Each structure stands twice: as structure tokens, then as C-alpha cells.
């Protein structure tokens, strides 16, 4: 039987208050996804220097991201894959991103096939 996990969002930022890495960099604030009390995205995938796509950007962009994760709208180019980590400066997929395939069957949502998408030149 599959394990059912609890998912929630939590406000987070790219750098801690006294982190020297924030000097000269954008300290993006975002909504991290927390699964069973642990950071699912940001802390586990921090080495890619990307931030979650939720919780920042314009109101229209956030509505679009929410619609993607609720499977109310397909991504324009990736269909049932969705950008979960994006560029911390602009959020643009042209800078590279990490995507996931999301499936829903009744009340069960499955995230699988995480993929580092190449930077387009």
C-alpha cells in the first residue's frame, strides 16, 4: 500500500539573516513545500540554486502556478509536467528549472519523474 503524505506550504527565503552568501544576491522569499514536516523542495534540492515556483511573482503568475498544482490547467509547453523550482532572480523557465509529472487519481496526487530541465541558449 502506498504511503499517504501530508503536504503544506511554509513561507521561506533563500538566505538566512546572517548568511554571507546573500551579499550581492537576491534574497527571494517564496512558499516552500513541506511534506510531513520536512522541506520537500528547497532544502533537498538547494544545490541547484533554484527556488520553489510558489509564493512569489505577480498575482497572475501565482494563480497560474496554483492552477498547475491543482491540475486545473495544463502547462502551455510541458502539458502534465510542471515547474517546481525556478530561477531565484526572475522565475523564468528560460533560465533552467526542475519539473515534475503530477498525476491525480481520485483523492490521491502523485508527484514523480523529477527532471532538471536544461538552460536554453
N, CA, C and O atoms as a printed pandas DataFrame, in Angstrom:
     atom_number atom_name residue_name chain_id  residue_number  x_coord  y_coord  z_coord
0              1         N          UNK        A               1    0.842   -1.185    0.000
1              2        CA          UNK        A               1    0.000    0.000    0.000
2              3         C          UNK        A               1    0.883    1.242    0.000
3              4         O          UNK        A               1    1.903    1.287    0.688
4              5         N          UNK        A               2    0.497    2.226   -0.755
5              6        CA          UNK        A               2    1.257    3.470   -0.868
6              7         C          UNK        A               2    1.133    4.309    0.399
7              8         O          UNK        A               2    0.094    4.321    1.058
8              9         N          UNK        A               3    2.210    5.003    0.720
9             10        CA          UNK        A               3    2.213    5.914    1.865
10            11         C          UNK        A               3    1.518    7.209    1.477
11            12         O          UNK        A               3    1.777    7.750    0.402
12            13         N          UNK        A               4    0.655    7.705    2.321
13            14        CA          UNK        A               4   -0.016    8.983    2.106
14            15         C          UNK        A               4    0.715   10.023    2.948
15            16         O          UNK        A               4    0.814    9.888    4.167
16            17         N          UNK        A               5    1.226   11.064    2.289
17            18        CA          UNK        A               5    1.969   12.111    2.967
18            19         C          UNK        A               5    1.128   13.366    3.092
19            20         O          UNK        A               5    0.222   13.599    2.292
20            21         N          UNK        A               6    1.429   14.174    4.100
21            22        CA          UNK        A               6    0.769   15.458    4.299
22            23         C          UNK        A               6    1.633   16.546    3.677
23            24         O          UNK        A               6    2.834   16.609    3.940
24            25         N          UNK        A               7    1.043   17.393    2.866
25            26        CA          UNK        A               7    1.754   18.456    2.172
26            27         C          UNK        A               7    1.191   19.798    2.593
27            28         O          UNK        A               7   -0.026   19.968    2.657
28            29         N          UNK        A               8    2.063   20.754    2.882
29            30        CA          UNK        A               8    1.639   22.111    3.228
30            31         C          UNK        A               8    2.681   23.085    2.698
31            32         O          UNK        A               8    3.760   22.672    2.275
32            33         N          UNK        A               9    2.368   24.357    2.719
33            34        CA          UNK        A               9    3.335   25.380    2.332
34            35         C          UNK        A               9    3.779   26.137    3.578
35            36         O          UNK        A               9    3.056   26.222    4.571
36            37         N          UNK        A              10    4.998   26.686    3.494
37            38        CA          UNK        A              10    5.545   27.454    4.604
38            39         C          UNK        A              10    6.375   28.590    4.020
39            40         O          UNK        A              10    7.201   28.353    3.138
40            41         N          UNK        A              11    6.171   29.833    4.498
41            42        CA          UNK        A              11    6.996   30.934    3.996
42            43         C          UNK        A              11    8.475   30.664    4.289
43            44         O          UNK        A              11    8.830   30.223    5.382
44            45         N          UNK        A              12    9.318   30.931    3.312
45            46        CA          UNK        A              12   10.755   30.729    3.462
46            47         C          UNK        A              12   11.477   31.772    2.620
47            48         O          UNK        A              12   10.863   32.464    1.808
48            49         N          UNK        A              13   12.785   31.878    2.823
49            50        CA          UNK        A              13   13.586   32.773    1.995
50            51         C          UNK        A              13   14.885   32.083    1.652
51            52         O          UNK        A              13   15.292   31.122    2.304
52            53         N          UNK        A              14   15.516   32.580    0.636
53            54        CA          UNK        A              14   16.690   31.935    0.072
54            55         C          UNK        A              14   17.880   31.932    1.025
55            56         O          UNK        A              14   18.640   30.964    1.061
56            57         N          UNK        A              15   18.047   32.982    1.782
57            58        CA          UNK        A              15   19.191   33.087    2.683
58            59         C          UNK        A              15   18.730   33.377    4.102
59            60         O          UNK        A              15   17.716   34.041    4.318
60            61         N          UNK        A              16   19.485   32.874    5.058
61            62        CA          UNK        A              16   19.244   33.208    6.456
62            63         C          UNK        A              16   19.763   34.619    6.709
63            64         O          UNK        A              16   20.542   35.146    5.915
64            65         N          UNK        A              17   19.340   35.225    7.800
65            66        CA          UNK        A              17   19.658   36.619    8.096
66            67         C          UNK        A              17   21.155   36.926    8.020
67            68         O          UNK        A              17   21.534   37.952    7.454
68            69         N          UNK        A              18   22.000   36.083    8.564
69            70        CA          UNK        A              18   23.432   36.369    8.601
70            71         C          UNK        A              18   24.246   35.527    7.624
71            72         O          UNK        A              18   25.460   35.404    7.786
72            73         N          UNK        A              19   23.613   34.958    6.633
73            74        CA          UNK        A              19   24.301   34.138    5.642
74            75         C          UNK        A              19   25.128   35.028    4.723
75            76         O          UNK        A              19   24.563   35.898    4.061
76            77         N          UNK        A              20   26.456   34.842    4.657
77            78        CA          UNK        A              20   27.282   35.695    3.795
78            79         C          UNK        A              20   26.978   35.492    2.312
79            80         O          UNK        A              20   27.311   36.353    1.499
80            81         N          UNK        A              21   26.353   34.373    1.943
81            82        CA          UNK        A              21   26.010   34.116    0.547
82            83         C          UNK        A              21   24.980   35.073   -0.018
83            84         O          UNK        A              21   24.854   35.190   -1.237
84            85         N          UNK        A              22   24.240   35.761    0.842
85            86        CA          UNK        A              22   23.203   36.662    0.349
86            87         C          UNK        A              22   23.770   37.990   -0.158
87            88         O          UNK        A              22   23.089   38.714   -0.885
88            89         N          UNK        A              23   25.007   38.315    0.218
89            90        CA          UNK        A              23   25.611   39.571   -0.230
90            91         C          UNK        A              23   25.671   39.612   -1.752
91            92         O          UNK        A              23   26.276   38.744   -2.381
92            93         N          UNK        A              24   25.048   40.615   -2.331
93            94        CA          UNK        A              24   25.043   40.790   -3.774
94            95         C          UNK        A              24   24.071   39.891   -4.516
95            96         O          UNK        A              24   23.999   39.954   -5.743
96            97         N          UNK        A              25   23.329   39.063   -3.814
97            98        CA          UNK        A              25   22.354   38.176   -4.436
98            99         C          UNK        A              25   20.946   38.550   -4.012
99           100         O          UNK        A              25   20.742   39.160   -2.963
100          101         N          UNK        A              26   19.996   38.185   -4.821
101          102        CA          UNK        A              26   18.597   38.433   -4.489
102          103         C          UNK        A              26   18.141   37.431   -3.430
103          104         O          UNK        A              26   18.256   36.222   -3.628
104          105         N          UNK        A              27   17.631   37.925   -2.323
105          106        CA          UNK        A              27   17.140   37.063   -1.258
106          107         C          UNK        A              27   15.644   36.814   -1.457
107          108         O          UNK        A              27   14.814   37.367   -0.735
108          109         N          UNK        A              28   15.317   35.993   -2.422
109          110        CA          UNK        A              28   13.939   35.706   -2.798
110          111         C          UNK        A              28   13.163   35.058   -1.655
111          112         O          UNK        A              28   13.644   34.123   -1.016
112          113         N          UNK        A              29   11.959   35.568   -1.409
113          114        CA          UNK        A              29   11.039   34.943   -0.458
114          115         C          UNK        A              29   10.019   34.152   -1.258
115          116         O          UNK        A              29    9.552   34.616   -2.298
116          117         N          UNK        A              30    9.666   32.956   -0.781
117          118        CA          UNK        A              30    8.809   32.049   -1.538
118          119         C          UNK        A              30    8.030   31.168   -0.571
119          120         O          UNK        A              30    8.199   31.267    0.644
120          121         N          UNK        A              31    7.186   30.316   -1.109
121          122        CA          UNK        A              31    6.444   29.334   -0.308
122          123         C          UNK        A              31    7.091   27.974   -0.538
123          124         O          UNK        A              31    6.975   27.396   -1.619
124          125         N          UNK        A              32    7.772   27.469    0.486
125          126        CA          UNK        A              32    8.387   26.148    0.375
126          127         C          UNK        A              32    7.301   25.094    0.589
127          128         O          UNK        A              32    6.343   25.315    1.331
128          129         N          UNK        A              33    7.463   23.965   -0.060
129          130        CA          UNK        A              33    6.544   22.850    0.129
130          131         C          UNK        A              33    7.116   21.933    1.197
131          132         O          UNK        A              33    8.252   21.469    1.098
132          133         N          UNK        A              34    6.314   21.682    2.215
133          134        CA          UNK        A              34    6.725   20.884    3.355
134          135         C          UNK        A              34    5.930   19.579    3.350
135          136         O          UNK        A              34    4.699   19.588    3.365
136          137         N          UNK        A              35    6.647   18.464    3.329
137          138        CA          UNK        A              35    5.995   17.157    3.345
138          139         C          UNK        A              35    6.331   16.468    4.656
139          140         O          UNK        A              35    7.496   16.208    4.958
140          141         N          UNK        A              36    5.302   16.179    5.422
141          142        CA          UNK        A              36    5.469   15.506    6.717
142          143         C          UNK        A              36    6.499   16.222    7.592
143          144         O          UNK        A              36    7.288   15.577    8.281
144          145         N          UNK        A              37    6.487   17.556    7.561
145          146        CA          UNK        A              37    7.354   18.360    8.416
146          147         C          UNK        A              37    8.729   18.671    7.856
147          148         O          UNK        A              37    9.499   19.383    8.500
148          149         N          UNK        A              38    9.064   18.161    6.672
149          150        CA          UNK        A              38   10.377   18.399    6.072
150          151         C          UNK        A              38   10.244   19.121    4.736
151          152         O          UNK        A              38    9.289   18.902    3.991
152          153         N          UNK        A              39   11.214   19.983    4.441
153          154        CA          UNK        A              39   11.226   20.690    3.162
154          155         C          UNK        A              39   11.342   19.681    2.027
155          156         O          UNK        A              39   12.320   18.939    1.943
156          157         N          UNK        A              40   10.356   19.659    1.171
157          158        CA          UNK        A              40   10.347   18.737    0.036
158          159         C          UNK        A              40   11.208   19.265   -1.099
159          160         O          UNK        A              40   11.881   18.497   -1.786
160          161         N          UNK        A              41   11.184   20.569   -1.293
161          162        CA          UNK        A              41   11.861   21.128   -2.442
162          163         C          UNK        A              41   13.140   21.873   -2.107
163          164         O          UNK        A              41   14.238   21.433   -2.447
164          165         N          UNK        A              42   12.988   22.994   -1.443
165          166        CA          UNK        A              42   14.110   23.910   -1.330
166          167         C          UNK        A              42   15.319   23.290   -0.637
167          168         O          UNK        A              42   16.414   23.310   -1.199
168          169         N          UNK        A              43   15.156   22.746    0.551
169          170        CA          UNK        A              43   16.306   22.203    1.281
170          171         C          UNK        A              43   16.874   20.947    0.609
171          172         O          UNK        A              43   18.091   20.762    0.579
172          173         N          UNK        A              44   16.020   20.097    0.080
173          174        CA          UNK        A              44   16.502   18.867   -0.559
174          175         C          UNK        A              44   17.199   19.138   -1.883
175          176         O          UNK        A              44   18.109   18.401   -2.263
176          177         N          UNK        A              45   16.786   20.180   -2.590
177          178        CA          UNK        A              45   17.337   20.458   -3.915
178          179         C          UNK        A              45   18.098   21.785   -3.958
179          180         O          UNK        A              45   18.260   22.379   -5.024
180          181         N          UNK        A              46   18.555   22.240   -2.811
181          182        CA          UNK        A              46   19.232   23.530   -2.673
182          183         C          UNK        A              46   20.479   23.639   -3.554
183          184         O          UNK        A              46   20.829   24.733   -3.997
184          185         N          UNK        A              47   21.144   22.521   -3.809
185          186        CA          UNK        A              47   22.383   22.540   -4.583
186          187         C          UNK        A              47   22.184   23.077   -6.002
187          188         O          UNK        A              47   23.157   23.472   -6.646
188          189         N          UNK        A              48   20.957   23.100   -6.499
189          190        CA          UNK        A              48   20.698   23.601   -7.850
190          191         C          UNK        A              48   20.506   25.115   -7.892
191          192         O          UNK        A              48   20.333   25.684   -8.970
192          193         N          UNK        A              49   20.534   25.769   -6.740
193          194        CA          UNK        A              49   20.403   27.223   -6.629
194          195         C          UNK        A              49   19.139   27.736   -7.323
195          196         O          UNK        A              49   19.175   28.715   -8.069
196          197         N          UNK        A              50   18.037   27.059   -7.062
197          198        CA          UNK        A              50   16.725   27.459   -7.560
198          199         C          UNK        A              50   15.790   27.563   -6.365
199          200         O          UNK        A              50   16.101   27.075   -5.279
200          201         N          UNK        A              51   14.644   28.201   -6.571
201          202        CA          UNK        A              51   13.652   28.335   -5.502
202          203         C          UNK        A              51   12.305   27.802   -5.997
203          204         O          UNK        A              51   12.060   27.759   -7.203
204          205         N          UNK        A              52   11.431   27.396   -5.070
205          206        CA          UNK        A              52   10.104   26.937   -5.471
206          207         C          UNK        A              52    9.346   28.012   -6.268
207          208         O          UNK        A              52    9.516   29.210   -6.041
208          209         N          UNK        A              53    8.532   27.566   -7.177
209          210        CA          UNK        A              53    7.792   28.485   -8.049
210          211         C          UNK        A              53    6.575   29.092   -7.360
211          212         O          UNK        A              53    5.936   29.982   -7.922
212          213         N          UNK        A              54    6.244   28.640   -6.174
213          214        CA          UNK        A              54    5.082   29.169   -5.443
214          215         C          UNK        A              54    5.482   30.286   -4.476
215          216         O          UNK        A              54    6.575   30.278   -3.911
216          217         N          UNK        A              55    4.580   31.236   -4.302
217          218        CA          UNK        A              55    4.728   32.241   -3.249
218          219         C          UNK        A              55    5.431   33.518   -3.630
219          220         O          UNK        A              55    5.673   34.357   -2.762
220          221         N          UNK        A              56    5.769   33.701   -4.885
221          222        CA          UNK        A              56    6.401   34.953   -5.288
222          223         C          UNK        A              56    6.083   35.210   -6.758
223          224         O          UNK        A              56    5.631   34.317   -7.475
224          225         N          UNK        A              57    6.324   36.421   -7.185
225          226        CA          UNK        A              57    5.949   36.815   -8.541
226          227         C          UNK        A              57    4.601   37.510   -8.520
227          228         O          UNK        A              57    4.018   37.719   -7.455
228          229         N          UNK        A              58    4.112   37.863   -9.682
229          230        CA          UNK        A              58    2.851   38.602   -9.786
230          231         C          UNK        A              58    1.672   37.743   -9.340
231          232         O          UNK        A              58    1.768   36.518   -9.271
232          233         N          UNK        A              59    0.574   38.399   -9.042
233          234        CA          UNK        A              59   -0.646   37.690   -8.638
234          235         C          UNK        A              59   -1.117   36.755   -9.759
235          236         O          UNK        A              59   -1.551   35.636   -9.488
236          237         N          UNK        A              60   -1.031   37.209  -11.013
237          238        CA          UNK        A              60   -1.435   36.369  -12.148
238          239         C          UNK        A              60   -0.552   35.134  -12.264
239          240         O          UNK        A              60   -1.037   34.034  -12.528
240          241         N          UNK        A              61    0.743   35.325  -12.065
241          242        CA          UNK        A              61    1.677   34.192  -12.127
242          243         C          UNK        A              61    1.376   33.191  -11.013
243          244         O          UNK        A              61    1.397   31.983  -11.247
244          245         N          UNK        A              62    1.103   33.672   -9.827
245          246        CA          UNK        A              62    0.798   32.789   -8.711
246          247         C          UNK        A              62   -0.501   32.018   -8.939
247          248         O          UNK        A              62   -0.592   30.836   -8.606
248          249         N          UNK        A              63   -1.494   32.681   -9.501
249          250        CA          UNK        A              63   -2.747   31.989   -9.826
250          251         C          UNK        A              63   -2.482   30.861  -10.817
251          252         O          UNK        A              63   -3.038   29.771  -10.685
252          253         N          UNK        A              64   -1.634   31.123  -11.805
253          254        CA          UNK        A              64   -1.275   30.112  -12.794
254          255         C          UNK        A              64   -0.560   28.936  -12.132
255          256         O          UNK        A              64   -0.870   27.781  -12.426
256          257         N          UNK        A              65    0.388   29.213  -11.247
257          258        CA          UNK        A              65    1.109   28.144  -10.542
258          259         C          UNK        A              65    0.146   27.297   -9.709
259          260         O          UNK        A              65    0.245   26.070   -9.704
260          261         N          UNK        A              66   -0.769   27.935   -9.017
261          262        CA          UNK        A              66   -1.752   27.208   -8.205
262          263         C          UNK        A              66   -2.636   26.339   -9.097
263          264         O          UNK        A              66   -2.908   25.184   -8.772
264          265         N          UNK        A              67   -3.081   26.897  -10.220
265          266        CA          UNK        A              67   -3.892   26.118  -11.162
266          267         C          UNK        A              67   -3.119   24.899  -11.679
267          268         O          UNK        A              67   -3.695   23.823  -11.837
268          269         N          UNK        A              68   -1.818   25.066  -11.942
269          270        CA          UNK        A              68   -0.997   23.926  -12.365
270          271         C          UNK        A              68   -1.000   22.839  -11.295
271          272         O          UNK        A              68   -1.291   21.679  -11.584
272          273         N          UNK        A              69   -0.675   23.217  -10.054
273          274        CA          UNK        A              69   -0.533   22.218   -8.996
274          275         C          UNK        A              69   -1.858   21.578   -8.609
275          276         O          UNK        A              69   -1.872   20.467   -8.079
276          277         N          UNK        A              70   -2.963   22.253   -8.862
277          278        CA          UNK        A              70   -4.282   21.663   -8.624
278          279         C          UNK        A              70   -4.788   20.894   -9.843
279          280         O          UNK        A              70   -5.885   20.336   -9.830
280          281         N          UNK        A              71   -3.967   20.875  -10.898
281          282        CA          UNK        A              71   -4.289   20.214  -12.165
282          283         C          UNK        A              71   -5.547   20.781  -12.806
283          284         O          UNK        A              71   -6.300   20.062  -13.463
284          285         N          UNK        A              72   -5.763   22.065  -12.612
285          286        CA          UNK        A              72   -6.891   22.745  -13.239
286          287         C          UNK        A              72   -6.511   23.317  -14.595
287          288         O          UNK        A              72   -7.376   23.727  -15.369
288          289         N          UNK        A              73   -5.214   23.344  -14.880
289          290        CA          UNK        A              73   -4.730   23.849  -16.153
290          291         C          UNK        A              73   -3.434   23.137  -16.508
291          292         O          UNK        A              73   -2.573   22.942  -15.650
292          293         N          UNK        A              74   -3.296   22.748  -17.774
293          294        CA          UNK        A              74   -2.049   22.141  -18.239
294          295         C          UNK        A              74   -1.040   23.231  -18.544
295          296         O          UNK        A              74   -1.401   24.346  -18.920
296          297         N          UNK        A              75    0.229   22.892  -18.376
297          298        CA          UNK        A              75    1.292   23.832  -18.738
298          299         C          UNK        A              75    1.261   24.027  -20.248
299          300         O          UNK        A              75    1.005   23.085  -20.997
300          301         N          UNK        A              76    1.517   25.227  -20.681
301          302        CA          UNK        A              76    1.435   25.584  -22.101
302          303         C          UNK        A              76    2.350   24.734  -22.986
303          304         O          UNK        A              76    1.973   24.391  -24.106
304          305         N          UNK        A              77    3.541   24.391  -22.501
305          306        CA          UNK        A              77    4.508   23.652  -23.317
306          307         C          UNK        A              77    4.795   22.246  -22.805
307          308         O          UNK        A              77    5.171   21.371  -23.585
308          309         N          UNK        A              78    4.625   22.015  -21.505
309          310        CA          UNK        A              78    5.006   20.728  -20.914
310          311         C          UNK        A              78    3.813   19.827  -20.615
311          312         O          UNK        A              78    4.000   18.683  -20.201
312          313         N          UNK        A              79    2.602   20.313  -20.814
313          314        CA          UNK        A              79    1.372   19.569  -20.583
314          315         C          UNK        A              79    1.238   19.112  -19.136
315          316         O          UNK        A              79    0.859   19.927  -18.295
316          317         N          UNK        A              80    1.523   17.865  -18.799
317          318        CA          UNK        A              80    1.327   17.389  -17.429
318          319         C          UNK        A              80    2.616   17.380  -16.603
319          320         O          UNK        A              80    2.700   16.690  -15.587
320          321         N          UNK        A              81    3.597   18.132  -17.030
321          322        CA          UNK        A              81    4.804   18.383  -16.238
322          323         C          UNK        A              81    4.701   19.840  -15.792
323          324         O          UNK        A              81    4.156   20.685  -16.504
324          325         N          UNK        A              82    5.231   20.117  -14.607
325          326        CA          UNK        A              82    5.091   21.459  -14.051
326          327         C          UNK        A              82    6.398   21.922  -13.429
327          328         O          UNK        A              82    7.099   21.127  -12.802
328          329         N          UNK        A              83    6.739   23.206  -13.594
329          330        CA          UNK        A              83    7.971   23.723  -12.998
330          331         C          UNK        A              83    7.798   23.886  -11.488
331          332         O          UNK        A              83    6.919   24.621  -11.036
332          333         N          UNK        A              84    8.634   23.202  -10.714
333          334        CA          UNK        A              84    8.522   23.299   -9.261
334          335         C          UNK        A              84    9.648   24.129   -8.651
335          336         O          UNK        A              84    9.465   24.733   -7.594
336          337         N          UNK        A              85   10.811   24.167   -9.304
337          338        CA          UNK        A              85   11.926   25.017   -8.870
338          339         C          UNK        A              85   12.372   25.837  -10.072
339          340         O          UNK        A              85   12.528   25.310  -11.173
340          341         N          UNK        A              86   12.577   27.137   -9.848
341          342        CA          UNK        A              86   12.885   28.056  -10.936
342          343         C          UNK        A              86   14.022   29.006  -10.546
343          344         O          UNK        A              86   14.516   28.968   -9.419
344          345         N          UNK        A              87   14.419   29.835  -11.469
345          346        CA          UNK        A              87   15.463   30.836  -11.244
346          347         C          UNK        A              87   15.059   31.764  -10.093
347          348         O          UNK        A              87   13.949   32.297  -10.098
348          349         N          UNK        A              88   15.944   31.966   -9.104
349          350        CA          UNK        A              88   15.601   32.824   -7.964
350          351         C          UNK        A              88   15.584   34.314   -8.304
351          352         O          UNK        A              88   15.111   35.126   -7.508
352          353         N          UNK        A              89   16.090   34.673   -9.464
353          354        CA          UNK        A              89   16.109   36.095   -9.854
354          355         C          UNK        A              89   14.838   36.498  -10.594
355          356         O          UNK        A              89   14.262   37.553  -10.331
356          357         N          UNK        A              90   14.401   35.629  -11.540
357          358        CA          UNK        A              90   13.288   36.048  -12.397
358          359         C          UNK        A              90   12.156   35.020  -12.484
359          360         O          UNK        A              90   11.046   35.362  -12.890
360          361         N          UNK        A              91   12.422   33.775  -12.110
361          362        CA          UNK        A              91   11.399   32.738  -12.201
362          363         C          UNK        A              91   11.148   32.239  -13.610
363          364         O          UNK        A              91   10.267   31.407  -13.825
364          365         N          UNK        A              92   11.908   32.734  -14.572
365          366        CA          UNK        A              92   11.708   32.394  -15.976
366          367         C          UNK        A              92   12.228   30.986  -16.277
367          368         O          UNK        A              92   13.328   30.624  -15.858
368          369         N          UNK        A              93   11.449   30.212  -16.991
369          370        CA          UNK        A              93   11.846   28.859  -17.356
370          371         C          UNK        A              93   13.021   28.852  -18.331
371          372         O          UNK        A              93   13.702   27.835  -18.459
372          373         N          UNK        A              94   13.269   29.953  -19.012
373          374        CA          UNK        A              94   14.400   30.037  -19.930
374          375         C          UNK        A              94   15.729   29.926  -19.196
375          376         O          UNK        A              94   16.741   29.597  -19.814
376          377         N          UNK        A              95   15.751   30.188  -17.904
377          378        CA          UNK        A              95   16.979   30.113  -17.105
378          379         C          UNK        A              95   17.272   28.696  -16.627
379          380         O          UNK        A              95   18.303   28.463  -15.997
380          381         N          UNK        A              96   16.394   27.755  -16.913
381          382        CA          UNK        A              96   16.505   26.392  -16.417
382          383         C          UNK        A              96   15.552   26.215  -15.245
383          384         O          UNK        A              96   15.206   27.189  -14.576
384          385         N          UNK        A              97   15.126   24.996  -14.992
385          386        CA          UNK        A              97   14.170   24.720  -13.922
386          387         C          UNK        A              97   14.136   23.226  -13.638
387          388         O          UNK        A              97   14.680   22.424  -14.396
388          389         N          UNK        A              98   13.496   22.868  -12.548
389          390        CA          UNK        A              98   13.237   21.472  -12.235
390          391         C          UNK        A              98   11.728   21.276  -12.338
391          392         O          UNK        A              98   10.945   22.033  -11.764
392          393         N          UNK        A              99   11.343   20.249  -13.078
393          394        CA          UNK        A              99    9.916   19.982  -13.274
394          395         C          UNK        A              99    9.553   18.626  -12.690
395          396         O          UNK        A              99   10.418   17.811  -12.369
396          397         N          UNK        A             100    8.249   18.409  -12.563
397          398        CA          UNK        A             100    7.734   17.151  -12.033
398          399         C          UNK        A             100    6.474   16.777  -12.817
399          400         O          UNK        A             100    5.741   17.643  -13.293
400          401         N          UNK        A             101    6.242   15.483  -12.936
401          402        CA          UNK        A             101    5.000   14.990  -13.542
402          403         C          UNK        A             101    4.021   14.791  -12.392
403          404         O          UNK        A             101    4.345   14.148  -11.393
404          405         N          UNK        A             102    2.824   15.346  -12.539
405          406        CA          UNK        A             102    1.806   15.237  -11.496
406          407         C          UNK        A             102    0.607   14.475  -12.049
407          408         O          UNK        A             102    0.067   14.817  -13.101
408          409         N          UNK        A             103    0.204   13.442  -11.325
409          410        CA          UNK        A             103   -0.981   12.657  -11.678
410          411         C          UNK        A             103   -1.943   12.684  -10.499
411          412         O          UNK        A             103   -1.533   12.760   -9.341
412          413         N          UNK        A             104   -3.227   12.620  -10.817
413          414        CA          UNK        A             104   -4.236   12.542   -9.752
414          415         C          UNK        A             104   -5.214   11.433  -10.092
415          416         O          UNK        A             104   -5.718   11.335  -11.211
416          417         N          UNK        A             105   -5.464   10.605   -9.095
417          418        CA          UNK        A             105   -6.460    9.542   -9.228
418          419         C          UNK        A             105   -7.331    9.624   -7.985
419          420         O          UNK        A             105   -6.891    9.288   -6.886
420          421         N          UNK        A             106   -8.570   10.073   -8.163
421          422        CA          UNK        A             106   -9.494   10.327   -7.046
422          423         C          UNK        A             106   -8.858   11.360   -6.118
423          424         O          UNK        A             106   -8.543   12.466   -6.556
424          425         N          UNK        A             107   -8.664   11.015   -4.843
425          426        CA          UNK        A             107   -8.091   11.962   -3.880
426          427         C          UNK        A             107   -6.586   11.820   -3.709
427          428         O          UNK        A             107   -6.003   12.476   -2.846
428          429         N          UNK        A             108   -5.947   10.979   -4.512
429          430        CA          UNK        A             108   -4.511   10.741   -4.381
430          431         C          UNK        A             108   -3.762   11.455   -5.508
431          432         O          UNK        A             108   -4.027   11.237   -6.691
432          433         N          UNK        A             109   -2.822   12.310   -5.109
433          434        CA          UNK        A             109   -1.989   13.042   -6.063
434          435         C          UNK        A             109   -0.585   12.467   -5.978
435          436         O          UNK        A             109   -0.037   12.314   -4.887
436          437         N          UNK        A             110   -0.002   12.149   -7.134
437          438        CA          UNK        A             110    1.335   11.564   -7.182
438          439         C          UNK        A             110    2.268   12.480   -7.955
439          440         O          UNK        A             110    1.978   12.890   -9.079
440          441         N          UNK        A             111    3.403   12.794   -7.321
441          442        CA          UNK        A             111    4.470   13.534   -7.994
442          443         C          UNK        A             111    5.556   12.526   -8.325
443          444         O          UNK        A             111    5.987   11.770   -7.455
444          445         N          UNK        A             112    6.000   12.508   -9.569
445          446        CA          UNK        A             112    7.036   11.561   -9.963
446          447         C          UNK        A             112    7.854   12.122  -11.112
447          448         O          UNK        A             112    7.502   13.140  -11.708
448          449         N          UNK        A             113    8.930   11.454  -11.406
449          450        CA          UNK        A             113    9.775   11.790  -12.541
450          451         C          UNK        A             113   10.292   13.237  -12.458
451          452         O          UNK        A             113   10.101   14.021  -13.388
452          453         N          UNK        A             114   10.945   13.582  -11.341
453          454        CA          UNK        A             114   11.560   14.898  -11.212
454          455         C          UNK        A             114   12.645   15.017  -12.264
455          456         O          UNK        A             114   13.398   14.068  -12.487
456          457         N          UNK        A             115   12.738   16.179  -12.918
457          458        CA          UNK        A             115   13.662   16.321  -14.042
458          459         C          UNK        A             115   14.286   17.715  -14.041
459          460         O          UNK        A             115   13.580   18.722  -13.981
460          461         N          UNK        A             116   15.623   17.761  -14.107
461          462        CA          UNK        A             116   16.349   19.018  -14.257
462          463         C          UNK        A             116   16.309   19.384  -15.726
463          464         O          UNK        A             116   16.887   18.696  -16.567
464          465         N          UNK        A             117   15.622   20.475  -16.027
465          466        CA          UNK        A             117   15.482   20.906  -17.419
466          467         C          UNK        A             117   16.684   21.775  -17.782
467          468         O          UNK        A             117   17.111   22.617  -16.991
468          469         N          UNK        A             118   17.213   21.570  -18.953
469          470        CA          UNK        A             118   18.420   22.328  -19.344
470          471         C          UNK        A             118   18.130   23.811  -19.555
471          472         O          UNK        A             118   17.012   24.227  -19.858
472          473         N          UNK        A             119   19.181   24.569  -19.379
473          474        CA          UNK        A             119   19.101   26.002  -19.653
474          475         C          UNK        A             119   19.117   26.159  -21.177
475          476         O          UNK        A             119   19.969   25.588  -21.857
476          477         N          UNK        A             120   18.189   26.919  -21.693
477          478        CA          UNK        A             120   18.111   27.151  -23.137
478          479         C          UNK        A             120   19.005   28.322  -23.506
479          480         O          UNK        A             120   19.040   29.335  -22.808
480          481         N          UNK        A             121   19.715   28.177  -24.594
481          482        CA          UNK        A             121   20.584   29.269  -25.067
482          483         C          UNK        A             121   20.157   29.734  -26.417
483          484         O          UNK        A             121   20.766   30.645  -26.978
